[in-house]
Amino acid sequence: MKKMLRLFRYAVPAVVSILVSVHTAHAQGFVSPSLGVTLANESGEGRADFGAAFGWVDPRAPIGVELDIVYAPSFFGGAGVYGANSVTTVMGNVIIAGGGTGRYGLGRRRAASIRPYVSGGVGVMHEVVTTATPGERIPNNDLGLNLGVGVMALPRRSVGVRGDVRYYRNLVNNATATNVNFGAFHFWRASIGLVLGF
């Protein structure tokens, strides 16, 4: 837990500084709750997860940022050697979005907008397992990355839908601070959700 708090201590100010740097006069904020499914992971295959993204995009340029949070209960199965368990990811991402009928914006008033995008960034992957006997809770925190593609469609300015396919992987430093190797834990997530613009 202390390791996770230290990671948040550095990650949160960095994400906030990026968000503040976006031109607020031209930015379109959004909140996007989503329901997803885990893919390409032997333990988590087909299991449901829940997510939420909080972000801003510039309606006059194809760039934005978001904080993406996903919670996957019973990722390793609801029974067996892992007992109660979960995986939580918290990622700070940069978004590169294409334009729609509302130019680069999420949508002008009374105008529709469709924005395909790619996004990616780094953050924390937090895994928790509970042993069957004596029920010991074992948490683990890793630095991770994610890369995704998707589309946001807003028939109206403030409400729309979002589809997203995203890859998550942990990063493990086995040697020095300059030698970062890919870890063994990874999975894909396919999701659909609402987009609430403001």
BANUNU-563330 format. One record per residue: residue in three letters; x, y, z of N, C-alpha, C, O in turn. Coordinates in steps of 0.05 Angstrom, whole numbers, plus 5000, padded with zeros to 4 digits. Each point is the difference from the previous one (the first is absolute). Layout:
% BANUNU-563330
AlaXYZXYZXYZXYZ/...
This chain:
% BANUNU-563330
Met501649765000498450245000501750255000499450204987/Lys502849795028501850245001501250054973500450234992/Lys500349554994501150044973498050134981500750174984/Met496849745018497950114983499550305007499750164982/Leu500449915044499650285008502350174989499650234992/Arg502949665008502250154989499750054970500650214990/Leu498449584996499650034971497850214995500350164981/Phe497649845035497950204996501050285006499250194988/Arg502649835032501150265008501450144976499950244998/Tyr501349604985501450114977498250014975500250184984/Ala498049625013498449984976497850215000499550124979/Val499249925043497750185001500850294993498750124983/Pro503549995029500850274992500750024971499550214987/Ala501749585002500850014971497550014983499950154981/Val498149685025497550004984498650275003499050114980/Val500850005045498750265004501450224984498750174989/Ser504049835011501450214985499449984970499950214987/Ile499849545003499349974971497250114995499650144980/Leu498649795038497250094997499850315001498650124984/Val502950005034500050295003501150144975499250224993/Ser502849644994501350134977498250014976500550154981/Val497349695018498250024978498550275001499350095021/His500450034956498750264998497049985009498449904985/Thr501050195038497349965011497950154984497749925000/Ala503150294986498050154984499049834977497850044990/His503949775001499249844976499649715007499449844982/Ala501050085043499949715007497249915005498250155008/Gln501349604985497549875005500549775020501349814994/Gly497650225030500349805020498049774996497850054989/Phe502849715021498149784998500549815023502249975011/Val495749884996500049785018498949764985497950024987/Ser503449755015499149774984500049745017502049875001/Pro495750075012499849745014499749784979498850044979/Ser502349725027500049794980499849725013500649975023/Leu498449854961499949715007501749854980499750044976/Gly502249795034501849874982500249705005498849905018/Val502949974965500549725003503049954995501250134983/Thr500049705033502849934998500449794978498549814997/Leu503650234987500649824977503049935001501650145012/Ala499149644975502849914996501549975026502450075001/Asn496349845020501349935025498749755011497649995003/Glu504049805002499049745007498350015025497949865002/Ser502950315018498450015025497650184997497849935010/Gly502550304977497850194999498249994976498150164998/Glu502449664983498649984975496950005004498949835014/Gly499850374974497150015000498850125025497650015003/Arg504050085016498950105025499450304997501550154987/Ala496449945026499150284998501750185018501149925020/Asp499150334972501450215016498550264996498250034983/Phe502550165034498650265001502150224998502149985012/Gly497350234972501950214997498850275000497650044998/Ala504150165003499250284998502450164990502349965010/Ala497250224971502150174990499250295004497650074996/Phe504350105012499550285005502050154983502449975003/Gly496750204978501950124982499250264987497850105005/Trp504050014979499550244985501249964972502149884997/Val496550234983501150014973499750284990498150145007/Asp503749944975499950264989498350004974500749854982/Pro497150305017498349994976501350124976498949964978/Arg503450185025501350124977502649874992501450094982/Ala499249695032502549854993499549715008498549945019/Pro502949874968499449715005501649895024501449804997/Ile498450335026501549905023498450045026498450185002/Gly502149645016498650015026501449835021502149874993/Val496950135031501149835021497749885016497750104999/Glu502949685015497949875016501349845023502349924998/Leu496150055023500749825022498149764997497650035003/Asp503549734993498449774995500349805023502249935008/Ile495550005004500049825023498249764994497850034991/Val503349735014498549754995500249825024502249975012/Tyr495649924996499949815023498849734990497849994989/Ala503849805014499249734991499849825024502049895008/Pro495650075003499749815023500249714990499249944978/Ser501849895039500349714994501549964974499249824984/Phe502950335011501549984975501149724997500149894978/Phe500949995044501249744999498149775007500949785005/Gly496550284995498049805006498950045028501550105018/Gly496049824986498750055026500649795021499350035023/Ala502149754970500649795019502849894993501350094981/Gly499649725034502649874995502250125016499450135021/Val503049834970502450085017500250305004501250085020/Tyr497650084963500350295002497850135018500350235008/Gly497549624998497950115016498950264989499950044976/Ala499250145042499050264992502450164988502250005012/Asn497350124965502250144987499050224982497650014994/Ser504150164997499350224981502450124987502349965009/Val497350184969502150154987498950284995497850044989/Thr503750165019499350284995502250144985502349985007/Thr497050174973502050164985499250295001497750084997/Val504350095006499750295000502150114981502449995006/Met496750124971501850084979499650294992497750094997/Gly504450064999499950274989500749984970502349924993/Asn495950164990500349964971500050264984498850205008/Val502649794969499850214980498249904978500349774991/Ile497850394999498249924979500750164974500350245001/Ile499849614977500250124974497549934985499549774993/Ala498850435001497449954989499650124972501150224995/Gly497549644989499250114974497750195002498650005021/Gly500950144958497750195001497449874992500049794988/Gly497850345018497449914992498550224987501250194990/Thr496149805009498550204987500150275015499550214989/Gly501349775036500450245016502950075000501050085021/Arg500449914957502850054997501549815019499649764999/Tyr502150355020501449835018498549975026500849845018/Gly497050304986498650005025498449755006499449844981/Leu499850135044498249785007497350044988498349825000/Gly501150424990497550054987499050285006500050095023/Arg499250064957498850265004497149965009498949794996/Arg500050425014497249995008498249944976500250134979/Arg498149675023498249904979501549884977498949974978/Ala503749965026501549874978501349745010500949985023/Ala499149814960501149755008503050004996501150164985/Ser500349665029502949984998500849715003499149865019/Ile502750044964501149745002503150035000501150104981/Arg500249815041502850035003501549745004500049905023/Pro501249984957501849775005502550105014500850234996/Tyr500449605020502450095015501849775006499249764999/Val503350315007501949815012500950145026500150245001/Ser500649595018500950125026502049815013500049764994/Gly501550345024501949835015501350165023500050244999/Gly501049615020501450135022500949805020500149764995/Val500750335029501149835021498550055026498550205002/Gly501849625016498650035026500649765018502149884998/Val496050065020500349795020498149774994497750044993/Met503449715009498349764999500149885028502249925010/His495550055003499849905027498549745000497649994994/Glu503849795014498749745001499849915029501850055017/Val495949824990499649905027499049714998498249944985/Val503149885030499049725002499849935029501450125017/Thr496949694989499649915028500449705001498749854985/Thr503150065031500549715002497749865014498750115017/Ala500849644974497849855011500349945030498150015016/Thr504449944992500649945028502650155007502149954988/Pro497950235032497850075018498450244991498950155016/Gly501049914958498550234991501750265000498950215005/Glu503749764991501750245000499750164974500049894978/Arg499850375025499750184977502750094991501650105015/Ile499049854959502750064989499750204978499149934978/Pro501750335026499850204979502750024985502149935010/Asn497750174966502450044984499550254982497950034988/Asn504250145010499850244984502250014979502349945006/Asp497050124969501950014978499650254984497850114998/Leu504449994992499950214979499049874974501149794993/Gly497050324994498949884976499650204978500150255004/Leu499349654972499350174977497549904987499249775005/Asn499550404979497749924985500050144973500850234998/Leu498149644982499750114973497249924990499249775003/Gly499450424985497349944991499250154975501250204992/Val496749704996498750134977497049995005499049825013/Gly499650384977497150005003498750234985501250134983/Val496349915023498550224987498050115021498749855015/Met501050424984497950135016498050124981500750144981/Ala496849805024497850104982498050165017498949895019/Leu500750364975498250175015497950114982500550204986/Pro497149685013497850124984499350285010499150174985/Arg501249875041499650275011502550095014501849845004/Arg498250415004502450115012500949865026502449975004/Ser495749965013500749915027499849705005501049915020/Val497749944963499649715005500649844975499150074978/Gly502549725026500749834977500949735010499649925023/Val501649924959501149745006502949984992501050154984/Arg500349655028502949964994500549705000499249855018/Gly502350064961500949734998503150005001501250174987/Asp500049635027502950015004501149725002498849835013/Val503550134975501549755003502850085010501350164987/Arg499649725035502450105013501749775010499049795010/Tyr503750244988501949815009501550105025500950235001/Tyr499249605020501450085025502349805005499849764995/Arg502450355015502349835007501750135022500350245000/Asn500749595018501650115021502950034990500949874981/Leu500650315032502850054994501649935024499450095023/Val502749754973501649915022502950084995501149944979/Asn500150195040502850084998501749795014500149985025/Asn501249854959501649785011502950085005501549855014/Ala499450374975502850075003500350295011500150045025/Thr500250154957500450285009497650174992498249904986/Ala501950355022497850184994499850064970497950094991/Thr504249864994500050054971499449754984499950014975/Asn499649765039499549754985497349905009499849845019/Val498150244967497349925006499149774982500250024975/Asn499049765037499149774985497149955003498850075020/Phe499949824959497249935002499649785020501649805000/Gly496350225016499449795020498349794987499450004976/Ala499849805041498549774990497050045001498649854986/Phe500450345029497150035004498950204979500950234999/His497249674985498950184980497249894992499449775005/Phe499050414984497349924990498950224982501050235000/Trp496949704985498550194983497450055014499049845015/Arg499950404979497350075010498450124977500950194987/Ala496749705009498150124981497750125016499049875018/Ser500250384976498050135017498250174984500650094977/Ile497149975034498150204989498950165023499649905022/Gly499950354973499150175022498750264990499950054976/Leu499150115043498950264994502250214999502249965012/Val497350264974501750235001498350245009498150074986/Leu502550045036498650235011501850244998501950035015/Gly497650154965501650234996499250245017497750025008/Phe504250154998499450245015501950234992499950225011/
